[in-house]
Amino acid sequence: MSMPTKNVKNQQKAYLYALVAIFFWSTVATAFKLSLRYFQPEAMLFYASLTSTLVLGLIIIRQKKITILRTLSWKDVRLSLLLGGLNPFLYYVILIRAYDLLRAQQAQAINYTWAITMSLLAIPLLGQRLRLVQFLAIFLSYLGAVIIATQGDLTGLSMESPVGFVLAMASTVIWSLFWIFSVKDQMDPVLRLFLNFCCGLVYTGLWSLMCQASLASNLGGLVGSIYLGIFEMGVTFVLWITALRLSRTTAQVSSLIYLAPFLSLISIRIFVGEPIFLSTLIGLGFILAGTFIQRWADRTKV
């Protein structure tokens, strides 16, 4: 097989893995909202984390990486105590509560401001500078979030759930911190993800006990939590990582992620039954425009 042919096949595989990952991620908002009809947020997070930990464990066994765990140092494990506290624990504690308080379309759209939040946090944490064009990106993205939360009422700034809005925005801070602290990590990403979820599972279990959440099984909530554990937290990340590794460039795959919010709105409309507001589409457009500008500025160093 010639090298060009192999590269083409790898790129095709990269697109396939990426599209499958995006499809599952686009169903997550629906799964969150439907599962919350049956389960408390704490119980849902516990069972989703348990499922994801088991699935990731099976993946590293299949990849024959389980023996590497014996060679890890305390320093390697210690990082996961921090990262697992951020994701899955704190990130999903906040995000699931936001979904509980907001409409699914609002929570999922606002969550896409994380890229802008990360660029802001990178200034003090990574010593990066904020360039002029990035101010426009920040303004557009956060304006979009406000449009979505207020359903377009920019003069009165009336929100159905101000607390839900604050939590949705706070979740982007936690998600951004997770990736910033992971940026220099040299460990195999699947192994790191497994260790993070092992630690996160302990945190979510203790949190459920502290909140006195009922962990009694409920078929509807249990099925939703298992689905989230597999396709939001577990397998889908591995598919995405694989796609990035197979692709000639990261940009060829990462640009496909912008399909997810629109596919998600279709899923929300069909399965949750929410009417999709024009304000959500407009706000999401502002958020994505800000994100595009941010990425363009990163590539061109304007």
C-alpha positions as CSV (number, residue, x, y, z in Angstrom):
1,M,0.0,0.0,0.0
2,S,1.4,3.4,-1.0
3,M,1.8,6.1,1.7
4,P,-0.7,8.5,0.0
5,T,-3.4,5.8,-0.1
6,K,-2.8,5.0,3.6
7,N,-3.0,8.6,4.5
8,V,-6.3,9.0,2.6
9,K,-7.7,5.9,4.4
10,N,-6.6,7.3,7.8
11,Q,-8.2,10.6,7.0
12,Q,-11.5,8.9,6.1
13,K,-11.3,6.9,9.4
14,A,-10.7,10.2,11.2
15,Y,-13.8,11.8,9.7
16,L,-15.9,8.6,10.5
17,Y,-14.7,8.5,14.2
18,A,-15.3,12.3,14.5
19,L,-18.8,12.2,13.1
20,V,-19.8,9.3,15.3
21,A,-18.5,11.2,18.3
22,I,-20.3,14.3,17.3
23,F,-23.6,12.4,16.8
24,F,-23.4,11.0,20.3
25,W,-22.4,14.4,21.8
26,S,-25.4,15.9,20.0
27,T,-27.8,13.6,22.0
28,V,-26.3,14.4,25.4
29,A,-28.5,17.5,26.2
30,T,-31.6,15.3,25.4
31,A,-30.3,12.5,27.6
32,F,-29.6,14.9,30.5
33,K,-33.1,16.4,30.4
34,L,-34.9,13.1,30.0
35,S,-32.9,11.4,32.8
36,L,-33.6,14.3,35.2
37,R,-37.3,13.4,35.0
38,Y,-36.5,10.1,36.8
39,F,-33.3,10.8,38.8
40,Q,-31.9,13.4,41.2
41,P,-28.8,15.1,39.6
42,E,-26.5,13.5,42.2
43,A,-27.7,9.9,41.5
44,M,-27.5,10.5,37.8
45,L,-23.9,11.7,38.0
46,F,-22.9,8.8,40.3
47,Y,-24.3,6.1,37.9
48,A,-23.0,7.9,34.8
49,S,-19.5,8.1,36.4
50,L,-19.6,4.5,37.5
51,T,-20.5,3.4,34.0
52,S,-17.8,5.5,32.4
53,T,-15.2,4.2,34.7
54,L,-16.1,0.6,33.9
55,V,-16.2,1.3,30.2
56,L,-12.8,3.1,30.2
57,G,-11.4,0.2,32.2
58,L,-12.5,-2.2,29.5
59,I,-11.0,-0.1,26.8
60,I,-7.6,0.1,28.4
61,I,-7.7,-3.7,29.0
62,R,-8.6,-4.2,25.3
63,Q,-5.8,-1.8,24.3
64,K,-3.4,-3.8,26.6
65,K,-2.5,-0.8,28.6
66,I,-3.6,-2.1,32.0
67,T,-0.1,-3.2,32.9
68,I,1.1,0.4,32.5
69,L,-0.9,1.3,35.6
70,R,1.6,-0.6,37.7
71,T,4.5,1.6,36.5
72,L,2.8,4.9,37.3
73,S,4.4,7.2,39.9
74,W,2.6,9.0,42.7
75,K,3.1,12.2,40.7
76,D,1.1,10.7,37.8
77,V,-1.7,9.6,40.1
78,R,-1.7,12.9,42.1
79,L,-2.6,14.9,38.9
80,S,-5.7,12.8,38.5
81,L,-6.8,13.7,42.0
82,L,-7.0,17.3,40.8
83,L,-8.2,16.6,37.2
84,G,-10.8,14.1,38.4
85,G,-12.1,16.6,40.9
86,L,-12.6,19.0,38.0
87,N,-13.9,16.5,35.4
88,P,-16.1,14.5,35.9
89,F,-16.9,15.6,39.5
90,L,-17.2,19.4,39.7
91,Y,-18.0,20.0,36.0
92,Y,-20.9,17.7,35.9
93,V,-22.2,18.6,39.4
94,I,-22.6,22.1,38.1
95,L,-23.7,21.3,34.5
96,I,-26.3,18.8,35.5
97,R,-27.8,21.2,38.0
98,A,-27.9,23.8,35.2
99,Y,-29.8,21.4,33.0
100,D,-32.2,20.8,35.9
101,L,-32.9,24.6,36.1
102,L,-32.8,25.6,32.4
103,R,-34.3,24.5,29.2
104,A,-32.1,21.9,27.5
105,Q,-31.6,24.2,24.5
106,Q,-30.4,27.0,26.8
107,A,-28.0,24.9,28.8
108,Q,-26.4,23.2,25.8
109,A,-26.0,26.4,23.8
110,I,-24.5,28.4,26.7
111,N,-22.1,25.6,27.3
112,Y,-20.4,26.3,24.0
113,T,-18.9,29.5,25.4
114,W,-16.2,27.4,27.0
115,A,-13.7,28.1,24.2
116,I,-13.9,31.8,25.0
117,T,-13.8,31.2,28.7
118,M,-10.6,29.2,28.2
119,S,-8.9,32.0,26.2
120,L,-9.7,34.4,29.1
121,L,-8.3,32.0,31.8
122,A,-5.2,31.3,29.7
123,I,-4.1,34.9,30.3
124,P,-3.3,34.6,34.0
125,L,-2.7,30.8,34.0
126,L,-0.6,30.4,30.9
127,G,0.7,33.9,30.5
128,Q,-1.0,34.5,27.2
129,R,-1.9,37.9,25.9
130,L,-5.4,39.0,24.9
131,R,-5.2,40.5,21.4
132,L,-7.6,43.2,20.1
133,V,-9.6,40.9,17.9
134,Q,-10.2,38.6,20.8
135,F,-12.2,41.3,22.6
136,L,-14.7,41.1,19.7
137,A,-14.8,37.3,20.0
138,I,-15.5,37.6,23.8
139,F,-18.2,40.2,23.3
140,L,-20.0,38.2,20.6
141,S,-19.9,34.9,22.5
142,Y,-21.1,36.3,25.9
143,L,-23.7,38.5,24.1
144,G,-25.0,35.3,22.6
145,A,-25.2,33.6,26.0
146,V,-27.2,36.5,27.4
147,I,-29.6,36.5,24.3
148,I,-30.2,32.8,24.9
149,A,-30.7,33.1,28.7
150,T,-33.1,36.1,28.4
151,Q,-34.9,34.7,25.2
152,G,-33.9,37.9,23.5
153,D,-35.0,40.4,26.2
154,L,-31.8,42.4,26.3
155,T,-33.5,45.5,27.7
156,G,-35.2,43.9,30.7
157,L,-32.6,41.1,31.1
158,S,-35.4,38.9,32.4
159,M,-34.4,35.2,32.9
160,E,-36.4,32.2,33.8
161,S,-33.6,30.9,36.0
162,P,-30.8,33.3,36.8
163,V,-29.2,30.6,39.0
164,G,-29.3,28.2,36.1
165,F,-27.6,30.7,33.8
166,V,-24.8,31.3,36.4
167,L,-24.3,27.6,36.8
168,A,-24.1,27.0,33.0
169,M,-21.5,29.8,32.8
170,A,-19.6,28.4,35.8
171,S,-19.4,25.0,34.2
172,T,-17.5,26.5,31.3
173,V,-14.9,27.8,33.8
174,I,-14.4,24.3,35.3
175,W,-14.2,22.7,31.8
176,S,-11.6,25.3,30.8
177,L,-9.5,24.8,33.9
178,F,-9.6,21.0,33.3
179,W,-8.1,21.4,29.8
180,I,-5.6,24.1,30.8
181,F,-4.2,21.9,33.7
182,S,-4.1,19.0,31.2
183,V,-2.2,20.8,28.5
184,K,1.3,19.7,29.5
185,D,0.3,16.2,30.6
186,Q,2.4,13.6,28.8
187,M,0.4,10.5,29.9
188,D,-1.6,8.4,27.4
189,P,-4.9,10.3,27.2
190,V,-7.1,7.2,27.6
191,L,-5.1,6.1,30.7
192,R,-5.4,9.6,32.1
193,L,-9.1,9.7,31.4
194,F,-9.5,6.4,33.2
195,L,-7.5,7.6,36.3
196,N,-9.5,10.8,36.3
197,F,-12.8,8.9,36.4
198,C,-11.6,6.6,39.1
199,C,-10.9,9.6,41.3
200,G,-14.1,11.3,40.1
201,L,-16.2,8.3,41.0
202,V,-15.0,8.5,44.6
203,Y,-15.8,12.2,44.7
204,T,-19.3,11.7,43.2
205,G,-20.0,8.8,45.5
206,L,-19.1,10.9,48.6
207,W,-21.1,13.9,47.2
208,S,-24.2,11.7,46.8
209,L,-23.8,10.5,50.4
210,M,-23.4,14.1,51.6
211,C,-26.5,15.2,49.7
212,Q,-28.3,12.2,51.0
213,A,-29.4,11.5,47.5
214,S,-31.4,8.3,46.8
215,L,-29.4,5.9,44.8
216,A,-32.3,3.4,44.5
217,S,-32.4,2.2,40.9
218,N,-35.1,3.6,38.6
219,L,-35.2,2.1,35.2
220,G,-35.7,5.3,33.3
221,G,-33.0,7.2,35.2
222,L,-30.7,4.3,35.2
223,V,-30.9,3.8,31.4
224,G,-30.3,7.5,30.9
225,S,-27.3,7.6,33.3
226,I,-25.7,4.5,31.6
227,Y,-26.2,6.2,28.2
228,L,-24.5,9.3,29.5
229,G,-21.7,7.3,31.1
230,I,-21.0,5.6,27.8
231,F,-21.6,8.3,25.2
232,E,-21.0,11.6,27.0
233,M,-18.1,10.7,29.3
234,G,-16.5,7.5,28.1
235,V,-16.4,6.0,24.6
236,T,-17.0,9.2,22.7
237,F,-13.9,10.9,24.1
238,V,-11.8,7.9,23.0
239,L,-13.4,8.1,19.5
240,W,-12.6,11.8,19.4
241,I,-9.0,11.3,20.5
242,T,-8.6,8.6,17.9
243,A,-10.0,10.9,15.2
244,L,-7.5,13.6,16.1
245,R,-4.6,11.2,16.0
246,L,-5.6,9.8,12.6
247,S,-6.3,13.1,10.9
248,R,-3.6,14.9,8.9
249,T,-4.3,18.1,10.9
250,T,-6.3,18.8,14.0
251,A,-8.3,21.5,12.2
252,Q,-9.7,19.1,9.6
253,V,-11.5,17.2,12.4
254,S,-12.1,19.8,15.0
255,S,-14.1,22.0,12.7
256,L,-16.7,19.3,12.5
257,I,-17.6,19.9,16.2
258,Y,-19.8,22.9,15.1
259,L,-22.3,20.5,13.8
260,A,-23.1,19.2,17.3
261,P,-25.1,22.2,18.7
262,F,-27.5,22.2,15.7
263,L,-27.9,18.4,15.7
264,S,-28.6,18.7,19.4
265,L,-31.4,21.3,18.9
266,I,-33.1,18.8,16.5
267,S,-32.8,16.1,19.1
268,I,-34.2,18.3,21.8
269,R,-37.1,19.3,19.7
270,I,-38.0,15.7,18.8
271,F,-37.4,13.9,22.0
272,V,-37.7,16.5,24.8
273,G,-40.5,18.4,23.0
274,E,-39.1,21.8,23.6
275,P,-40.0,24.4,20.9
276,I,-36.7,25.9,19.7
277,F,-36.8,29.7,20.2
278,L,-35.5,32.0,17.6
279,S,-33.4,33.7,20.4
280,T,-31.6,30.4,20.9
281,L,-30.6,30.2,17.2
282,I,-29.5,33.8,17.2
283,G,-27.6,33.5,20.4
284,L,-25.9,30.3,19.3
285,G,-24.9,32.1,16.1
286,F,-23.2,34.8,18.1
287,I,-21.4,32.2,20.3
288,L,-20.2,30.3,17.3
289,A,-19.2,33.5,15.5
290,G,-17.1,34.5,18.5
291,T,-15.5,31.0,18.6
292,F,-14.6,31.2,14.9
293,I,-13.0,34.6,15.4
294,Q,-11.1,33.3,18.4
295,R,-9.8,30.3,16.4
296,W,-8.9,32.5,13.4
297,A,-6.9,34.8,15.7
298,D,-5.1,31.9,17.3
299,R,-4.0,30.6,13.8
300,T,-3.0,34.0,12.4
301,K,-1.7,35.5,15.6
302,V,-3.4,38.8,14.8
